[in-house]
């Protein structure tokens, strides 16, 4: 009963506490969802975002997230972005994980009192936080990026070994189709410029002060199924394993469970949750009837 009540409690979306807030949705043009815990919410202006939240925009949506380090992230159409944070003994780490879609990063105004900046990561890249303005698009097959101002230290992730570093500066256009190395050119190609979301072409106004003292409660959205989050569950281990812990109660839903089993090779860490009986200690083997009792001597031959 206690486990069941805990699962129900986790499924009810709630306001992010002040200590957990990583950013706020300050502009929203179109529809978007926020995945939190075992549920999801309809995004809205003023909704605060916490560690572990996944923001997913519709095909024609643009949103602006103003982060607690004073950076601004514009999220384009058909984009899926996760906010992460962890605190260890050494330092606090914050990151944004772009699974796919369009992003404009503006991190020119740094405030040391706000803590560390947000690293940017994806399946094929990683970028440490820094003073830069850049527009990028990531898909399963390709990444494209233009640096508007500042400098960027792009890390090209490899199948094995450390990322290969590519230093980019204002005016550089970067393109990569993994596993091949990326290429760098000067200036924006017309094809890329034509595809950039229109809202990215101008600097949107900062609006965080409007929501500074207001906690906006988002409306519940319909429950999600495996098809909604399958790509996240098939992501790299460092991404999907925390999601396994967060969504393990979904394994009790018949359709979700069936899909987990059908795709188990893509996320084998779910096996102990789906089939716990395979991992229980085996019963000890009972002694044979003719086994010697303690202190007994062997019968004469």
C-alpha positions in Angstrom: 0.0 0.0 0.0 2.8 2.4 0.9 4.5 1.9 -2.5 1.2 2.4 -4.3 0.6 5.7 -2.5 4.1 6.9 -3.3 3.5 6.1 -7.0 0.3 8.1 -6.9 2.0 11.0 -5.2 4.8 11.1 -7.7 2.3 11.1 -10.6 0.8 14.4 -9.5 2.7 17.3 -11.0 3.5 20.1 -8.6 5.2 23.4 -8.5 8.9 23.4 -8.6 10.3 24.5 -5.2 12.5 27.6 -5.1 15.5 25.5 -4.3 15.0 23.3 -7.4 14.3 26.0 -10.0 16.7 26.1 -12.9 14.8 28.4 -15.2 11.4 29.9 -16.1 9.3 29.9 -19.2 9.0 33.6 -19.9 7.7 33.6 -23.6 5.6 30.9 -25.2 4.2 31.2 -28.7 2.4 27.9 -29.4 1.9 24.7 -27.5 4.5 22.9 -25.4 4.7 20.2 -22.7 6.8 19.8 -19.6 7.5 16.2 -18.5 7.9 16.1 -14.7 7.9 13.0 -12.5 5.4 10.5 -13.7 3.2 13.1 -15.5 3.4 16.0 -17.8 2.0 19.5 -17.9 0.9 22.0 -20.4 3.6 24.7 -20.5 2.7 28.3 -19.9 4.5 31.6 -19.4 5.7 31.9 -15.8 6.0 28.1 -15.2 9.2 27.4 -13.3 11.4 24.5 -14.5 13.2 22.1 -12.2 16.1 19.6 -12.6 14.9 16.6 -14.6 12.2 18.5 -16.5 11.8 17.8 -20.2 10.5 20.5 -22.4 8.9 19.4 -25.6 7.6 21.9 -28.2 5.1 21.5 -31.0 5.9 21.8 -34.7 5.3 25.6 -34.8 6.2 26.6 -31.2 8.9 29.0 -29.9 9.6 29.4 -26.2 12.1 31.4 -24.2 13.6 30.0 -21.0 15.4 32.4 -18.7 17.9 30.4 -16.6 19.0 31.1 -13.1 22.6 31.9 -14.3 21.1 34.8 -16.3 21.5 33.0 -19.6 18.6 32.8 -22.1 17.6 29.8 -24.1 15.2 30.1 -27.0 13.6 26.7 -27.9 12.4 26.3 -31.4 9.8 24.1 -33.1 9.7 20.3 -32.6 12.4 20.4 -29.9 13.1 18.2 -27.0 15.3 19.5 -24.2 16.1 18.2 -20.7 17.3 20.3 -17.8 19.7 18.7 -15.4 21.6 19.6 -12.3 23.7 17.6 -9.8 25.6 18.6 -6.7 28.7 16.6 -5.6 31.4 17.2 -3.1 33.5 19.0 -5.6 31.1 21.3 -7.3 27.6 21.8 -8.6 27.0 21.0 -12.3 24.2 22.2 -14.5 23.5 21.1 -18.1 21.0 21.2 -20.9 20.6 18.1 -23.0 19.3 18.7 -26.5 17.9 15.4 -27.9 16.7 17.1 -31.1 15.4 20.3 -32.5 16.3 24.0 -32.6 18.0 26.1 -29.9 19.4 29.6 -29.5 21.8 30.0 -26.6 22.5 33.5 -25.2 24.9 33.4 -22.3 26.6 36.8 -22.4 25.5 38.0 -19.0 27.1 35.9 -16.3 26.5 36.4 -12.6 28.9 34.6 -10.4 26.4 34.8 -7.5 24.0 32.7 -9.5 26.3 29.8 -9.5 27.8 27.8 -12.4 26.6 28.2 -16.0 24.8 25.5 -18.0 26.9 23.1 -20.2 25.1 22.1 -23.4 25.1 18.5 -24.4 23.6 16.2 -27.0 24.1 12.7 -28.5 27.0 13.9 -30.7 28.4 17.0 -28.9 29.2 18.8 -25.6 29.8 22.4 -25.1 31.0 23.9 -21.7 29.3 27.0 -20.5 30.7 30.3 -21.7 29.9 33.8 -23.0 28.5 33.0 -26.5 25.4 33.5 -28.7 24.8 30.6 -31.0 22.0 29.1 -33.0 21.9 25.3 -33.6 19.8 22.5 -34.9 20.3 18.9 -33.9 18.7 15.8 -35.5 19.5 12.1 -35.3 21.7 12.4 -38.4 23.2 15.9 -38.3 24.1 18.9 -36.3 24.3 22.5 -37.6 25.5 25.5 -35.7 26.3 29.2 -36.2 28.2 31.3 -33.7 26.7 34.9 -33.7 29.1 36.2 -31.1 31.7 35.1 -28.6 33.6 31.8 -28.7 32.6 28.2 -28.3 34.6 25.1 -27.5 32.7 22.4 -29.3 33.5 18.8 -28.2 32.7 16.2 -30.9 31.6 13.1 -29.1 33.1 9.8 -30.4 32.0 6.2 -30.0 35.0 5.6 -27.9 37.5 7.9 -26.3 37.4 11.5 -25.4 35.6 14.2 -27.4 37.6 15.9 -30.2 37.7 19.6 -29.5 36.8 22.2 -32.2 37.3 25.8 -31.3 34.7 28.1 -32.9 34.4 31.9 -32.9 32.0 34.6 -34.1 31.0 34.1 -37.7 31.8 30.4 -37.8 29.3 27.9 -39.2 29.8 24.3 -38.0 28.2 21.2 -39.5 28.6 17.5 -38.6 27.1 14.2 -39.7 28.4 11.6 -37.1 30.5 9.6 -37.0 32.4 11.8 -39.5 34.3 14.8 -38.1 32.6 18.2 -38.4 33.5 21.0 -40.9 33.8 24.7 -40.2 33.2 27.5 -42.7 32.9 31.3 -42.5 29.4 32.9 -42.7 25.9 31.5 -42.7 24.9 29.3 -45.6 21.6 30.6 -47.2 19.9 27.3 -46.7 20.6 27.3 -43.0 19.5 31.0 -42.7 16.3 30.2 -44.4 15.4 27.5 -42.0 16.3 29.3 -38.7 13.1 30.0 -36.8 12.0 33.6 -37.4 12.0 34.4 -33.6 15.7 33.5 -33.4 16.7 36.3 -35.8 16.0 39.0 -33.2 16.8 39.2 -29.5 13.7 38.6 -27.5 13.1 40.8 -24.5 13.9 39.6 -21.0 10.8 39.1 -19.0 12.0 37.3 -15.9 11.1 40.2 -13.6 7.5 39.9 -14.6 7.4 36.4 -13.0 9.9 36.9 -10.2 7.3 36.9 -7.4 4.6 34.8 -9.1 4.4 31.0 -9.0 2.4 29.9 -12.0 0.8 26.5 -11.7 0.7 24.6 -15.0 -2.4 22.6 -16.0 -2.1 18.8 -16.1 -1.7 17.2 -19.6 -2.8 13.7 -20.6 -0.6 10.9 -19.3 2.2 9.8 -21.6 2.9 6.5 -23.2 6.0 4.7 -24.3 5.8 6.2 -27.8 6.0 9.7 -26.3 9.3 9.0 -24.4 10.8 6.1 -26.3 13.6 8.2 -27.8 14.6 9.3 -24.3 14.6 5.7 -23.0 16.8 4.7 -25.9 19.3 7.6 -25.3 22.8 7.2 -23.9 23.0 5.5 -20.5 23.7 8.7 -18.5 20.4 10.1 -19.8 18.1 7.1 -19.7 19.1 5.5 -16.4 17.8 8.4 -14.2 14.6 8.3 -16.3 14.3 4.6 -15.5 14.3 5.5 -11.8 11.8 8.3 -12.3 9.4 6.3 -14.5 9.7 2.8 -13.1 6.1 2.8 -11.9 5.1 3.0 -15.6 6.2 -0.6 -15.9 3.0 -1.6 -14.1 0.9 -0.1 -17.0 0.2 -2.9 -19.5 0.9 -1.0 -22.8 4.0 0.7 -21.4 5.3 -2.6 -20.0 4.7 -4.4 -23.3 6.7 -1.7 -25.2 9.5 -1.8 -22.7 9.8 -5.6 -23.2 9.6 -5.3 -27.0 12.5 -2.7 -26.9 14.4 -4.2 -24.0 17.7 -4.5 -26.0 17.7 -0.7 -26.3 17.5 -0.2 -22.5 18.5 -3.4 -20.8 18.6 -1.7 -17.4 14.8 -2.2 -17.2 15.2 -6.0 -17.0 15.4 -6.2 -13.2 12.3 -4.0 -12.9 10.3 -6.0 -15.5 11.4 -9.4 -14.3 12.5 -9.1 -10.7 12.2 -12.8 -10.1 15.2 -13.4 -12.3 17.3 -11.4 -9.8 16.1 -12.9 -6.5 18.6 -15.0 -4.5 18.2 -18.6 -5.4 17.0 -21.0 -2.7 19.9 -22.9 -1.1 20.3 -26.5 -2.3 19.0 -28.9 0.5 21.6 -31.4 1.8 21.4 -34.9 0.5 19.9 -37.5 2.8 23.1 -39.4 3.0 25.2 -36.3 3.8 27.3 -36.6 7.0 26.0 -35.0 10.1 28.5 -32.8 12.0 30.9 -34.9 14.0 29.9 -38.2 12.3 32.6 -40.4 11.0 32.6 -42.0 7.6 31.2 -45.6 7.5 33.9 -48.3 7.3 34.5 -49.6 3.8 
